Amino acid sequence: MSEHKFSILILAAGKATRFKSRHSKMLHGLAGRPLGEYILRAALGAGPDRVCMMIGHDGERVRRTFERPGVIFIEQKEQMGTGHAVMTAAPELEKFDSPTVVVLVADAPLLRPETLQALVRTHERERAACTILTTQVEDPTGYGRIVRARSRVRAIVEEKVARPSEKRIREVNSGILCFSRTHLLKHLEQLSAENAQKEYLLTDLVEIFNRHRLKVVAFPVADAREVLGANDRVELARIEKLLRLRKAEALMRGGVTVVDPAATYIDQDVEAGCDTVIAPGVSLLGRTRLGSECQIQGYCTITDSSLGDCVTVRPCSVISNCEIASGVTVGPFAHLREGTVIEENVRIGNYVEVKKSRVGRGTKALHLTYLGDATLGERVNVGAGTITCNYDGASKHPTVIEDGVFIGSGNMLVAPVRIGRGSFTAAGSTITEEVPPDSLAIARGRQVTKKGWAKDRGRAQSTKTLPAKPAP
């Protein structure tokens, strides 16, 4: 928590013009979170007295997405520039006790709370009216240039109106500014839309403050990537690549093997235990948790799921919203869907789909099976091609398979149905009634073989065109 008293205003009302989107830019996904979530976490993490967020375009969705205790939402019905946004927020800012206001752009997802705290400390130490967070870039094209006179900032010159000498300046404005609340509120009304952008620009206050001989300084941040903005989808993809690489490196430093970080997609809220190995092509999404010594093999996708220790997920498996205990093997080409709970030492194999089911310890379903709305006990063996027929066209129904049951291959279990403890079902059966414990259920039609039927009807396969067998 910062020892300095300050408030934060996040500017998040604009349209996603360069995103070519109907939705607010703040809602676009970035490494497992909405874009706006990053700046909000940075703001709250800096320890301010209050946090306000300006909303406008797609405002109700933005409010629902980022609503949490301590965040105040202010609607900007018309978006006429950054200065107009702060004008709209002025009545709320007047209620604040904190002497300092930090204004943040909402699309700088790499900004750290520590940087905001350092910005406020510098601002208060310098007793400035405004302190601008700046950085040095190799190519400043498109950025507002910081024009200095020794330690003071005299102006922020935008690209459209910059002279050739000003365009050579490499120190640029990040869009993040720290203000004395008193001076900010006093001079806001002097902003004008008579400029190249035809908008009320907050950065024009730099010139206004200088005219009134108020102090404006810069606080440079060493890593330019920290203030990198996502102005369009191309820049968003570049930032995502950087975030994912940082996440992979953090996991590796914590004892996880990520075989090829550039070919692995790991969201920011994912956790993994030591000695877990993550192969190329894997996507770990949402709030996924992996235990220790897991093996996540190539091209698996795991979303919002919890895996215990020593779990192996074989190639091309998909797991979503599931709980998987220790010692489980899944896949290849398995699909575990929402609401599934897999207990210890279960084996889920090739082309097996499990949905909203609990699978007990030591149970095996290794081939071509669908388990939906089912409860399986311990040490159950599910034969290849088994299907729980859980949907009757109107409602879902449960299947219960008790401990130690052996389900033969090619079974259809028509729910609702229960298979009692220790029972067997014969291969090819369609089970529609309860099977008592320790029983054998056979539910298939009797085979009838009519000899000569095909020949009599002229349907026997001709052997004349078949190639001769090779000599031994």
N, C-alpha and C positions, 0 to 999 in steps of 0.2 A: 504494500500500500504506500502511495506517495505521501510525503510529509507536506507537500505543497497543495494548496487549495486551487483547484481549477475545474472547469466544466468542459465538455466536449460536444460539439455540434457536427453531426455526420450529414453530408449533403448526398441524399440518395433519391431525389425526386425526378431526375431527368429521364428522358426517353432513351431507349436503346437504339438511337438513330444509326450509328455505324455498325451495330449488331444486326441490323435489318430484322428486328424481332418485334412481335406484338407484345412481348412481356418485358418487364423491368430487367435491366442488366443485372441488378442485384440478385435475381433469382436464378440466373444461369449457373449450371453446375461447374465446380472447379475442384478436382481431386476429392470428390466425395462430400463436398459442402456447397451451399449456395455461395456465390461470389461475395455477397455482402456479409456473410458470417465471419469472414476473416477480419475485416476492419472492425466489426462490432466486438469480436473477442479481444483484439488489440486495444480498443478503447476501454473496455471494461477492465482489462488486465493492467492498465496504467494506473488505476486507482483514482478516478475522478470523483468529484462530488455528485455530478449528474451527467447523464448522457442523453442527448436529444438526437433524433433522426428525422430529417426532412423527408417526407414522402409526397409523391404526386402521381406520376404515371404508374398505373397498376398498383395504386396505393394500398388497397385493402389486402391484396395478396402479400405485399411487402410487410404490412403490419402483422398479419397472421404468422408469417414466417419468422420474423425477428422479435416478436413480442416476448418480453420477459421482465421480471421485476427490476425496477430502476431505470427502464428505458422509456423516455417520453417521445411520443410521435407528434410531429407538427406537419400539417398539410399545406403544401404549396400548390394551390389550384392552377396557377399559371406558371410555367417555367420560363423565366426571362433572365436567366443568368445566375451566377453564384452570388453576386451582390444582392439580387432580388430575393434569393433564398434566405440570406441572413436578415434582410429587412423583414421578411415574413416571420422569422423567428424572434425578432427583437422584443415583442411583448413578453415572451417567455424568458428571454435572457435577462430582462429587467428584474425578474423575480429572484434571480440567483444571488447568493451571497459571495460566491467565489470571485476573486478579482481578475482571474485569467480565463479566457475562452480559447480553446483550440478548435479550429475548423478543419475537418478532414474530408477529403474526397473519399468516396465509398469504394472505389475500384483499385485500391492499392493493397492487394492481399498479402504482400510480403512484409508490410510494416510491423515492427516489433513494439510491444509495450514499453520496453526499456528506452527506445528512441523517443517516444512521446514524453516520457519522464525527463529525459535529458534536455529535450526541447523546452519544456516548461522551466526547468532549472536555469537554463541559459537566459531565457526571456526575463525571469525575475531578477537574476543577477545583473543583467544589463539595464534593468529598469526601462525596457523598451515599450513603445506603443504597439509595435508589431515585430515579431520574429518569424522569419520565413525559413522553412525547412528546404534546403537546397542540396544539389549534388552536382558532380562533374560527370559529363558524358562525352564519349568520343564524337558522336554525331548529334549535335543539339537541334537538328532540323525539327521544326514543329513545336518546340518548347519555348516558353517565355524566358528571355535572357535576363540574368541578374546584373544590373548596372550598378557598380559600386563607386563610392568615393571613400577610399581607405576602408575603414571598418564598417561604414554605414552603407545601407542600400538606398540608392536614389530612385530607382525605377525598376519595374518589371516590364520589359518590352516584348510584345508578342511578335511572332514570326511575320505576320502580315504587314506590320509597320516598321520592322527593324531595318536600320541602315546597314550597309555592308560591314562596317566595323563592328556593329553590335551583333551581327549574325556570326561573327567569329568567336564570340564569347561562349565558353563551354560550361560555365556554371549556370544551371537552369532551375526554374521554379518547379517544385514537386506538386504544388497545389495545396499543400498543408501549411496553414498559417496559425500563429499563436498571437492573440491580441490581449491588450489591456481592455477589460470589459467596458470601463468608463470611456476610454477614447473611441472604442469601436462604436458604441451606441451614440456617442456625441456626433460623430462624423459620417455615419451611414447615409444620412439624407443628402449628402453632397455628391453621392454617386450619380452618374448620368449614363444613359444608353446611347449617347452621341459618340459612337466609336465604330471601328471596322466591323465588330461582331453584332452591333445593334442590340447589345445586352448590358445589363448592369453587372459589371465585373468587380469582384471583391478585390482583385489585385490593384485596381485603380486607387484603393485607399493608401497604397504606398506613396504615390505622388501627392495625394491630399495631405497625408501626415507630414511629408517633407515640407510642403508649403507652410504648414503650421509649426515647423521646426520641432516636430516630434521625432523621437528616435526610432529608426527602423534598422534592424540588423538581420544577419543571416546565420543560420545554424546548419553547416554542411554535414551531410551524412556520407561516410566513406564509401559504403557499398551502394552504388547506384541502383542495383536490382531491388533494394528494399523499398524504393518508391516507384517501382515500375508499375505503370497503369495498364489495365486491360480495356483499351479503347475500342477494340473490335474482336471478332472471333479468332483472328490470326494471333493477336497478342495474347488472348486468353489461352490458346493452345501452347504458346511458348512458356507462359507462366506455369501452366499445368505440368509441362515436362520438367521444369525446374523444381517444382514442389514435389513431384513424384521421385525425382532423383535424390532430393534431400531426405525424403522419408525412407527410401531404401538405404541410404547411408546411415541414417540414425538406427535403423534396425540392425544393420550389420555391426555397428559399433556396440550394440547390445547383445551380440552373440548369435545373430541369425545369419544364415548363408543365403544371399540373394545371388543366384548364379550369374544373371545378366540383368543388372538394374535397368538398362535402357529398354529391355524387352519385357519388363514386368510392371504391372499397374497396381499400385498400393495406395489406397486412400489414407487421408491424414489421421483418421481416428482408429486405424487398424493397430492391433497389438499382437506380438508374437514372442514366444518364449525362446530361451537359448537352445542352440543346436537344432533348431528347425531349419529345414532346407526348402527354399522356394525356387522352382525351376522357371525357365523362360516361358513367356506366354501366359503366365498366371495373372489373374485379376482378383485382388482382395479388396472388397468394396464395403462401404458403410462402416458399421461398428463391429467388424469381424474380429474375433479373438482366437488366436492359435496358441495351444500349449507348447510345452517343450518337446523337442525331438520329433516333431511332425515332419512328414515328407509330402510336400504339395507338388505333384508332378505336372508336366507341361500342359498348358492351355486349359487349366481348370478355372472356373469362376465361382468364388465364394462370397456371398453377400449377407451382411447382418447376421452372422452365425457364430456359434461358440464351439470350438473344437478342443477336446482335452489333450493330454499328453500322448505321444507316440501314435498319432493318427496318420494313416497313409491315405492320400487321395490320389488315385491313379489318373492317367491323362484324360482330358476332355470331359471331366465330370462337372456338374453344375449343382451348387448347394445354396439354398436361399432360406433365411429365417429358420434355421435349424439348430438343435442342440445335439452335439455329438460327444459321447464320453470317450475315455482313454482306450487305446488299443484297438480302435475300429479301423477297418479297411473299407474304402469306398472306391468303386469303379473298376475298370475304366468305363467311360460313357454312362455313368450313373446320373440320375437326376433326383435330388432330395429337395422337396418343396416345403413351403411354409407350414409351420406347426409340427414338423417331424422331430421326434426325440429318439436318438439311437443310443442304447446303453452299451456298457463295456464289452469289448471283444466281439462285436458284431461284424459280420462280413456282408457287405452289399456289393454285388458284382456287376457284370457286364449288362448294360441296357436294362437296369432295374430302376424303376421309378417309385418313389415313396412320397405320399402326401398326407399330411395331418394324421400321422400314425406314430405309435410307440412300438419300438422293436426291442425286445428284452435281451438280456445278456447272453452272449454265446450263440445267438441265432444266426442262421445263414440264409441268404437269398441271393444266389450267385448268377442267375441267368434269366434275362428276358421276362421280367416279372413286374406287375403293377400292384402295389399295396396302398390302398386309399381308405381313409377313415377306419383304420384297423388297429387292433391292439394285439401284439404278438408277445407271448411269454418267453421264458428262457429256453435255450437249446432247441429251438424250433428249426426244422429243415424245410425250406420252401423249394419245391422242385421247379425246374425250368418251365417257363411259359404259364405260370400261375397268375390268375387275375382275380382280384377282389372286385366283384361287380357291385359297386357301392351306390350307383345312381340309377333310379328307376324312371328317370325322365321328369320327375317332379321334386324328389327329395333325396338326400344322401342318407345312407344307412350304415351301421357299424358291422365290422367283422371282428370276432374275438377268437384268437387261436391260443390255446393254453399251453403250459410248459410241456416240452418234450414231444410235441406233435411232429409227425412226418407228413408233409403235403406232397403227394405224387406229382409228377410232371404233367403239365397241360390241364391243371384243374381250374374250374370256374367256381368260385365261392360266391354264391348269390346272397347278398346281404338283405336283411339282417340274419346273421348265422353265427353259431358258436361251435368250435371244434374242441372237444373235451381233452383234458390232460392225457398225454401218452397215447393218443389215437393215431391211426394211419388213414390216409385217403388214397385210393388207388389212382394210378395214372389215368388221365383222360376223363376224370369224373367231373360232373356238374353237381355240386353240393348245394342243396336248397333247404335242408333240414338240419337241426342240431344233431351233432355226433356225440354220444356219451363218452366219458373217459374210457381209455384202454380198449377202444373199438377199432374195427376196420370198416370204412365206408366205401362202397363201390356204387357208383352212380353213373352208369354208362349203358348205352344200348348194346344188346347182344349182337356179336358179329355173325352175319349171314353170308356164306360164300356160295355163289352159284357157278358151278364148274361149267366151262364151255360157253358161258353167256356171251362173251365178247366175240368169240369165233362165230357163233350162231348168228349174230347180228351184223357180221361183217366189220367188226371194229377192232379185230386183232391187229397189232402193230406188225407191219411188214418187215421181214428180216432180209429181204432180197437186196436192199440198197445199203445195208450195213457193210462196212469194210471187213475183209477177212481177218481173222486173228493171225498175228505174226507167228511164224514157226518158232518153236521153243529152241 
